Amino acid sequence: MPLIPCMPPGNMMMPGMIYNHMMPNIMPQQQMDLQMHMMPGMVMPNMMDQSMMMNQSMPNQIFSLGLLLPPIPGTSVPSRRERPKGCRTVVVGGLPNGVTTDVVTEIFKRFGEIYVNSPRNGIFHVRFVSSDVMEQAFFLTGYRFKLHEQLDNEATTIFIDYAMNREDEAEYEKDLEHTPFRVEQFTPTALTAIIDKIKSEDEFSTSAPTLAVWLERGECNKKNANIFYSLIQVSNNQLRRLFNEKMQLDEEFQNLKTSLKDRFARIVMQFEQVAKILTAAKHQRVSDHLTKQQRRNVEMWLKMTEEVENIKEEFKTVFEDEDGGTNSGKPMVSQEKYDKLKTENENLSYELEGYKNEAFLAKDEAERKFEKFKAHFIAQQAMQNQKLYPPLPNYKPDTMHEVSKPLPPPPTPDDKKVNTSSPSVPPTDAKLISILTAFLMVHPLGATLDYLVSYVRSMTHNVTQSTVLQILQKYTDVFECKTSGIGATIEHRWSFITFDIMKKDR
């Protein structure tokens, strides 16, 4: 069964075709209007109304699932949107439920090769391979589609409009990039005609590429050198205009930016004023006079003003950060965040100190094990050497030649006295010394003053940093301060040295 009766299937709606034998009741002027309507890209003021009149005389178009009825006389057709650049896709709506992609393909395939996307909420997107035949599809705008089992009054009106398609836009931009600029053929007449175009501000952008190509091709010779030089000079004169336009744009941009900044600042200020009013409304002296519902409303409104801080941060990010380093030296975060980061940094420093001390203890233990193994190995070697090389016999010298040692002097009464006088240590100092000693015993590499103070305060809360420092500096035979680093990296570490002093005394 042919899709459209009384009409050659292959010639349906072809551009330039005369429908005199199909529509004898149409006047010649209407025939001309129809032909112009079918020309791709042609837009006339009353084109849609005229096509509606012509559609009324067209026969019904029968398809496998239903048929298309001509528009109802006197009905208006919605206006189309502006055609996007490179558009080859139309959106089709108004079809009844149950219409599939195959039916839409059957309706529009007579206009050319197409691709139909899956429907969304009864809306189909039909993409044509050629943009020239896409305009012919708008001929079906206003037609009514009904299923075979439906009545004529149950038919739904079809509407067709341009659709936004990223693929169409991408292909259009790609074609523009690959399409070479058409340069006018060089002739003496064209060279003379381009002078006025180069001088014109409106036509300079279109004629400048032509002049550049002529110069690159070497069209300049002794005969026309003066003309080319004048063209180059005129082109250079355009720089002054371009600089002036740029300065004007910069000035307009700065004025616009200042205006937006002032308006934004006023908005932020009014936000703060509203927040201040709502905060004051929550005071007890005010809220006591409000009802329960009114207090709830005030609390809800106050929560909405919490966005003020984000708006202020946005204001600083958009405007103040772009003002040539005006915020240099200022903190980029709030004081609360800064204090939180500082506390976290201190905790991480303490953890790092603990890890260092643990690593040192592990190293010290490994060294002790190595020394023990070394001593055991040396003793084992000595025993083996004793077996291989027995000792020489003992030589006993003659008693006549022995040298008698002098006897020790008799004890005196003063030797029985025990020196009990010693400098007394206050109990508080002794307590701090014991705590610091116990802490430094497990920290052989020493510890900083802040680290020591934090440990002492965990055991005795009323101790100050100056007290701990005074104890460390007072008892120099117990504690010692070692300084390392230069400049900003200088560091003072206290260590326990009593055992070291005892070793030296031996």
C-alpha positions as CSV (number, residue, x, y, z in Angstrom):
1,M,0.0,0.0,0.0
2,P,1.5,3.4,-0.9
3,L,2.1,5.7,2.0
4,I,0.5,8.7,0.3
5,P,-2.2,8.0,-2.3
6,C,-2.3,9.8,-5.6
7,M,1.3,11.0,-5.2
8,P,4.5,9.5,-6.4
9,P,6.3,8.2,-3.3
10,G,9.7,9.2,-4.5
11,N,8.7,12.8,-5.3
12,M,6.8,13.6,-2.2
13,M,7.5,17.2,-1.2
14,M,10.6,17.6,-3.3
15,P,12.0,21.2,-3.6
16,G,10.8,22.9,-6.8
17,M,8.1,20.4,-7.6
18,I,4.8,21.9,-9.0
19,Y,1.7,20.4,-7.5
20,N,-0.7,21.7,-10.2
21,H,-1.9,18.1,-11.1
22,M,-2.4,17.3,-7.4
23,M,-4.2,20.4,-6.2
24,P,-6.2,21.9,-9.0
25,N,-8.1,24.2,-6.7
26,I,-5.0,26.1,-5.7
27,M,-4.3,29.4,-7.4
28,P,-1.1,30.1,-9.2
29,Q,0.0,32.5,-6.5
30,Q,-0.6,29.7,-3.9
31,Q,1.5,27.3,-6.1
32,M,4.3,29.8,-6.1
33,D,4.0,30.2,-2.3
34,L,4.1,26.5,-1.8
35,Q,7.2,26.1,-3.9
36,M,8.9,28.9,-1.9
37,H,7.8,27.2,1.3
38,M,9.5,24.0,0.3
39,M,12.8,25.7,-0.5
40,P,15.3,25.0,2.2
41,G,16.0,27.9,4.5
42,M,13.2,30.2,3.0
43,V,11.1,32.0,5.7
44,M,8.1,34.1,4.7
45,P,5.9,36.1,7.1
46,N,2.7,34.2,6.3
47,M,4.3,31.0,5.2
48,M,2.7,28.9,8.0
49,D,-0.8,30.2,7.4
50,Q,-0.5,29.5,3.6
51,S,0.8,26.0,4.2
52,M,-2.2,25.4,6.5
53,M,-4.5,26.4,3.7
54,M,-2.7,24.1,1.3
55,N,-2.7,21.2,3.8
56,Q,-6.5,21.3,4.0
57,S,-6.7,20.3,0.3
58,M,-4.2,17.4,0.7
59,P,-5.5,13.9,1.0
60,N,-5.2,11.8,4.2
61,Q,-1.8,10.0,4.5
62,I,-2.2,6.4,5.6
63,F,0.4,4.4,7.6
64,S,0.5,1.0,9.1
65,L,-0.6,2.1,12.6
66,G,-2.9,5.0,11.7
67,L,-3.3,7.9,9.4
68,L,-2.6,11.7,9.2
69,L,-5.6,14.0,8.8
70,P,-5.3,17.6,7.4
71,P,-5.4,20.4,9.9
72,I,-8.7,21.8,11.1
73,P,-9.6,25.0,9.2
74,G,-8.9,28.1,11.2
75,T,-6.5,26.6,13.7
76,S,-3.3,28.5,14.4
77,V,0.2,27.0,14.3
78,P,2.7,27.7,17.1
79,S,5.6,29.8,16.0
80,R,9.0,28.2,15.6
81,R,12.0,29.0,17.6
82,E,15.1,30.5,15.9
83,R,17.0,27.9,14.0
84,P,20.3,27.0,15.7
85,K,23.4,27.0,13.7
86,G,24.0,23.7,11.9
87,C,20.6,22.3,13.1
88,R,19.6,19.1,11.5
89,T,17.2,17.8,14.2
90,V,13.5,18.5,14.8
91,V,11.4,17.7,17.8
92,V,8.1,16.0,17.1
93,G,5.2,16.1,19.6
94,G,1.5,15.6,19.9
95,L,1.5,12.0,18.8
96,P,-0.9,9.7,20.7
97,N,0.3,7.1,23.2
98,G,1.4,3.8,21.6
99,V,3.2,5.4,18.7
100,T,6.6,3.7,18.3
101,T,9.8,4.8,16.7
102,D,9.0,2.7,13.7
103,V,5.8,4.7,13.0
104,V,7.7,8.0,13.3
105,T,10.3,6.7,10.9
106,E,7.6,5.7,8.5
107,I,6.1,9.2,8.6
108,F,9.4,11.1,8.0
109,K,11.5,8.8,5.9
110,R,10.0,10.2,2.7
111,F,11.8,13.4,3.4
112,G,15.2,11.7,3.3
113,E,17.5,9.5,5.4
114,I,16.7,10.1,9.1
115,Y,17.6,8.8,12.6
116,V,14.8,8.7,15.3
117,N,15.7,8.7,19.0
118,S,13.8,6.9,21.6
119,P,10.8,8.8,22.8
120,R,10.7,10.6,26.1
121,N,7.2,11.5,27.4
122,G,5.8,11.1,23.9
123,I,8.4,13.5,22.4
124,F,10.5,12.2,19.4
125,H,13.7,13.7,18.0
126,V,14.2,13.2,14.3
127,R,17.6,13.9,12.9
128,F,18.1,14.3,9.2
129,V,21.3,13.4,7.3
130,S,20.9,16.6,5.2
131,S,19.9,19.9,6.6
132,D,18.4,20.9,3.2
133,V,15.5,18.4,3.4
134,M,14.8,19.2,7.1
135,E,12.7,22.2,6.2
136,Q,10.3,20.0,4.3
137,A,9.4,18.1,7.5
138,F,7.6,21.3,8.8
139,F,5.0,20.7,6.1
140,L,3.4,18.2,8.6
141,T,3.0,20.8,11.3
142,G,-0.7,21.0,12.2
143,Y,-1.6,17.6,10.8
144,R,-3.6,15.3,13.1
145,F,-2.6,11.7,13.8
146,K,-5.2,9.1,14.7
147,L,-5.0,5.4,15.1
148,H,-7.1,3.1,12.9
149,E,-9.6,2.3,15.7
150,Q,-10.0,5.9,16.8
151,L,-12.5,8.5,15.6
152,D,-11.6,11.7,13.8
153,N,-12.3,13.8,16.8
154,E,-9.9,11.7,18.9
155,A,-6.9,12.7,16.6
156,T,-4.1,14.6,18.2
157,T,-2.4,17.6,16.5
158,I,1.3,17.2,15.6
159,F,3.7,20.1,16.2
160,I,7.3,20.2,14.8
161,D,10.0,22.6,15.9
162,Y,13.8,22.9,15.8
163,A,15.7,20.9,18.4
164,M,19.0,21.6,20.1
165,N,21.4,18.9,19.4
166,R,25.1,18.9,20.5
167,E,26.1,16.6,17.7
168,D,24.7,19.1,15.1
169,E,26.5,22.0,16.9
170,A,29.8,20.0,17.1
171,E,29.7,19.0,13.4
172,Y,28.9,22.6,12.4
173,E,31.9,24.0,14.4
174,K,34.0,21.2,12.9
175,D,33.0,22.2,9.4
176,L,33.8,25.8,10.1
177,E,37.3,24.9,11.3
178,H,38.0,22.7,8.3
179,T,36.4,25.1,5.8
180,P,39.2,27.2,4.3
181,F,38.7,31.0,3.9
182,R,37.7,31.8,0.4
183,V,40.2,34.4,-0.9
184,E,39.3,36.6,-3.8
185,Q,41.4,36.1,-6.9
186,F,44.1,38.8,-7.2
187,T,43.5,41.2,-10.0
188,P,44.4,44.9,-10.3
189,T,40.7,45.7,-10.1
190,A,40.3,43.7,-6.9
191,L,43.4,45.4,-5.4
192,T,41.9,48.8,-6.0
193,A,38.5,47.8,-4.6
194,I,40.0,46.4,-1.4
195,I,41.4,49.8,-0.4
196,D,38.0,51.1,0.7
197,K,37.3,47.9,2.5
198,I,40.5,48.0,4.5
199,K,39.7,51.6,5.5
200,S,36.2,50.7,6.6
201,E,35.8,49.6,10.2
202,D,33.0,47.3,9.4
203,E,34.6,45.4,6.5
204,F,38.2,45.4,7.7
205,S,37.8,42.0,9.4
206,T,36.6,40.4,6.2
207,S,39.1,42.0,3.8
208,A,42.2,41.7,6.0
209,P,42.7,38.0,5.5
210,T,42.6,38.5,1.7
211,L,45.3,41.1,1.9
212,A,47.4,38.9,4.1
213,V,47.1,36.0,1.6
214,W,48.1,38.2,-1.3
215,L,51.2,39.3,0.5
216,E,52.1,35.7,1.4
217,R,51.7,34.6,-2.2
218,G,54.0,37.3,-3.4
219,E,51.5,39.3,-5.4
220,C,53.4,42.5,-4.5
221,N,55.7,43.7,-7.3
222,K,57.3,47.0,-8.4
223,K,54.2,48.1,-10.3
224,N,51.8,47.8,-7.3
225,A,54.3,48.2,-4.5
226,N,53.0,51.7,-3.6
227,I,49.4,50.4,-3.5
228,F,50.4,47.6,-1.2
229,Y,52.3,49.9,1.0
230,S,49.3,52.2,1.4
231,L,47.2,49.2,2.3
232,I,49.7,48.1,4.9
233,Q,49.8,51.7,6.3
234,V,46.0,51.8,6.4
235,S,46.0,48.5,8.2
236,N,48.4,49.8,10.8
237,N,46.2,52.8,11.4
238,Q,43.5,50.4,12.6
239,L,45.7,49.7,15.6
240,R,44.8,53.1,17.1
241,R,41.1,52.3,16.8
242,L,41.6,48.9,18.3
243,F,43.5,50.2,21.3
244,N,40.8,52.8,21.9
245,E,38.1,50.1,21.8
246,K,40.1,48.0,24.2
247,M,40.6,50.9,26.6
248,Q,36.9,51.6,26.4
249,L,36.0,48.0,27.1
250,D,38.4,47.9,30.0
251,E,36.8,51.0,31.4
252,E,33.4,49.6,31.0
253,F,34.5,46.3,32.6
254,Q,35.9,48.1,35.6
255,N,32.8,50.3,36.0
256,L,30.6,47.2,35.7
257,K,32.8,45.4,38.2
258,T,32.7,48.3,40.7
259,S,28.9,48.6,40.3
260,L,28.5,44.9,40.9
261,K,30.8,45.0,43.9
262,D,28.8,47.9,45.5
263,R,25.5,46.1,44.9
264,F,26.9,42.9,46.3
265,A,28.3,44.7,49.3
266,R,24.9,46.3,50.0
267,I,23.2,42.9,49.8
268,V,25.7,41.4,52.3
269,M,25.2,44.4,54.6
270,Q,21.5,44.0,54.5
271,F,21.9,40.3,55.2
272,E,23.9,41.1,58.3
273,Q,21.3,43.6,59.4
274,V,18.5,41.1,59.1
275,A,20.6,38.5,61.0
276,K,21.3,41.1,63.7
277,I,17.6,41.9,64.1
278,L,16.7,38.2,64.4
279,T,19.5,37.6,66.9
280,A,18.3,40.4,69.0
281,A,14.7,39.0,68.8
282,K,16.0,35.8,70.5
283,H,17.0,37.6,73.6
284,Q,15.1,36.6,76.6
285,R,13.7,40.1,77.3
286,V,12.1,39.9,73.9
287,S,11.2,36.2,73.5
288,D,9.3,36.2,76.8
289,H,6.7,38.4,75.3
290,L,6.3,36.3,72.1
291,T,4.1,33.2,71.7
292,K,5.5,29.8,71.2
293,Q,4.7,29.8,67.5
294,Q,6.3,33.2,67.1
295,R,9.5,32.1,68.8
296,R,9.6,29.1,66.5
297,N,9.3,31.4,63.5
298,V,12.1,33.6,64.7
299,E,14.4,30.6,65.2
300,M,13.5,29.3,61.7
301,W,14.2,32.7,60.2
302,L,17.5,32.9,62.1
303,K,18.6,29.6,60.7
304,M,18.0,30.9,57.2
305,T,20.5,33.7,57.9
306,E,23.3,31.2,58.5
307,E,23.9,31.5,54.8
308,V,25.3,35.0,55.4
309,E,28.8,33.6,56.1
310,N,28.9,31.7,52.8
311,I,27.7,34.8,51.0
312,K,30.5,36.8,52.6
313,E,33.1,34.2,51.7
314,E,31.7,34.3,48.1
315,F,32.0,38.1,48.1
316,K,35.6,37.9,49.2
317,T,36.4,35.2,46.7
318,V,34.8,37.0,43.7
319,F,35.9,40.6,44.4
320,E,38.5,41.1,47.0
321,D,40.8,38.2,45.8
322,E,41.0,39.8,42.3
323,D,42.1,43.2,43.5
324,G,45.8,42.8,42.7
325,G,46.9,41.2,45.9
326,T,45.0,43.5,48.3
327,N,44.5,40.6,50.6
328,S,48.2,39.7,50.7
329,G,49.2,39.1,54.3
330,K,45.7,38.6,55.5
331,P,44.6,35.1,56.8
332,M,42.7,33.2,54.2
333,V,40.7,31.3,56.8
334,S,38.7,32.4,59.8
335,Q,40.2,32.7,63.3
336,E,38.3,29.6,64.5
337,K,39.6,27.5,61.7
338,Y,43.1,28.8,62.3
339,D,43.0,27.9,66.0
340,K,41.7,24.5,65.2
341,L,44.5,23.9,62.7
342,K,47.0,25.2,65.2
343,T,45.8,22.8,67.9
344,E,45.9,19.9,65.5
345,N,49.4,20.8,64.4
346,E,50.6,20.8,68.1
347,N,49.0,17.4,68.7
348,L,50.7,16.0,65.6
349,S,54.0,17.5,66.8
350,Y,53.6,15.7,70.1
351,E,52.9,12.4,68.3
352,L,55.9,12.9,66.1
353,E,58.1,13.4,69.2
354,G,56.7,10.2,70.7
355,Y,57.4,8.3,67.5
356,K,61.0,9.6,67.5
357,N,61.5,8.5,71.1
358,E,60.1,5.1,70.3
359,A,62.4,4.8,67.3
360,F,65.4,5.8,69.5
361,L,64.4,3.2,72.2
362,A,64.1,0.5,69.5
363,K,67.6,1.5,68.2
364,D,69.0,1.5,71.7
365,E,67.6,-2.0,72.4
366,A,69.0,-3.3,69.1
367,E,72.5,-1.8,70.1
368,R,72.3,-3.5,73.5
369,K,71.4,-6.9,71.9
370,F,74.3,-6.4,69.5
371,E,76.7,-5.6,72.3
372,K,75.5,-8.7,74.2
373,F,76.0,-10.8,71.1
374,K,79.4,-9.3,70.6
375,A,80.5,-10.0,74.2
376,H,79.2,-13.6,73.9
377,F,81.1,-14.0,70.7
378,I,84.3,-12.6,72.1
379,A,84.0,-14.9,75.2
380,Q,83.4,-17.9,72.9
381,Q,86.5,-17.0,70.8
382,A,88.6,-16.7,74.0
383,M,87.5,-20.1,75.2
384,Q,88.5,-21.6,71.9
385,N,91.8,-19.8,71.9
386,Q,92.4,-21.2,75.5
387,K,92.0,-24.7,74.2
388,L,94.3,-24.2,71.3
389,Y,96.9,-22.2,73.1
390,P,97.2,-23.2,76.8
391,P,98.6,-20.6,79.3
392,L,102.2,-20.6,80.4
393,P,103.1,-22.0,83.8
394,N,102.9,-19.6,86.7
395,Y,106.3,-18.1,87.7
396,K,106.7,-17.7,91.5
397,P,109.5,-15.2,92.4
398,D,111.8,-15.9,95.2
399,T,110.6,-14.7,98.6
400,M,113.9,-13.0,99.3
401,H,113.3,-10.6,96.5
402,E,109.7,-9.8,97.3
403,V,109.1,-6.2,98.1
404,S,107.1,-5.7,101.3
405,K,104.2,-3.3,101.1
406,P,103.9,-0.7,103.9
407,L,101.1,-1.3,106.3
408,P,98.2,1.2,106.3
409,P,98.2,3.8,109.1
410,P,96.1,3.2,112.1
411,P,92.6,4.8,112.1
412,T,92.1,8.1,113.6
413,P,89.0,9.3,115.6
414,D,88.0,11.6,112.8
415,D,87.6,8.7,110.4
416,K,84.6,7.4,112.4
417,K,82.6,10.6,111.8
418,V,80.2,10.6,108.9
419,N,79.7,13.8,107.0
420,T,75.9,14.2,107.2
421,S,75.8,17.8,106.2
422,S,74.5,18.2,102.6
423,P,72.5,20.9,100.8
424,S,68.8,20.3,101.5
425,V,66.3,20.0,98.5
426,P,62.8,21.3,99.0
427,P,60.0,18.7,98.7
428,T,58.4,20.5,95.7
429,D,61.7,20.6,93.8
430,A,62.3,16.9,94.6
431,K,58.9,16.0,93.3
432,L,59.5,17.9,90.0
433,I,63.0,16.5,89.7
434,S,61.6,12.9,90.1
435,I,58.9,13.5,87.5
436,L,61.2,15.1,85.0
437,T,63.9,12.4,85.6
438,A,61.4,9.6,85.0
439,F,60.2,11.3,81.8
440,L,63.7,12.0,80.5
441,M,64.9,8.5,81.3
442,V,62.6,7.1,78.5
443,H,63.6,10.0,76.2
444,P,67.3,9.6,75.8
445,L,67.4,12.2,73.0
446,G,65.9,14.8,75.2
447,A,62.6,16.7,75.0
448,T,61.6,20.3,74.5
449,L,60.4,22.6,77.3
450,D,56.8,22.5,76.0
451,Y,56.8,18.7,75.9
452,L,58.1,18.6,79.5
453,V,55.5,21.1,80.7
454,S,52.6,19.2,79.1
455,Y,53.8,16.0,80.8
456,V,54.2,17.6,84.2
457,R,50.8,19.3,84.0
458,S,49.2,16.0,83.3
459,M,50.3,14.9,86.7
460,T,50.3,18.2,88.7
461,H,47.9,20.8,87.3
462,N,49.2,23.8,89.2
463,V,52.7,23.9,87.8
464,T,53.7,26.7,85.5
465,Q,56.2,26.7,82.7
466,S,58.5,29.2,84.5
467,T,58.6,26.8,87.5
468,V,59.7,23.9,85.3
469,L,62.3,26.0,83.6
470,Q,63.6,27.2,86.9
471,I,64.1,23.6,88.2
472,L,65.9,22.6,85.0
473,Q,68.2,25.6,85.2
474,K,68.8,25.2,88.9
475,Y,70.0,21.6,89.0
476,T,72.7,21.6,86.4
477,D,74.2,18.3,87.6
478,V,70.9,16.5,86.8
479,F,69.6,18.3,83.6
480,E,71.4,19.8,80.7
481,C,70.0,21.9,77.7
482,K,71.3,21.2,74.2
483,T,70.7,23.7,71.4
484,S,70.5,22.6,67.7
485,G,69.5,24.3,64.5
486,I,70.2,27.8,63.1
487,G,67.9,30.8,62.9
488,A,64.2,30.0,62.7
489,T,64.9,26.2,63.1
490,I,66.8,26.6,66.4
491,E,65.6,24.1,69.1
492,H,66.4,23.7,72.8
493,R,66.2,20.1,74.2
494,W,66.6,19.1,77.8
495,S,68.2,15.8,78.8
496,F,69.1,13.8,81.9
497,I,72.9,13.8,82.5
498,T,73.4,12.4,86.0
499,F,74.5,9.0,84.7
500,D,76.9,10.6,82.2
501,I,78.5,12.6,85.0
502,M,78.9,9.4,87.1
503,K,80.6,7.6,84.2
504,K,83.0,10.5,83.7
505,D,83.9,10.6,87.4
506,R,84.9,6.9,87.3
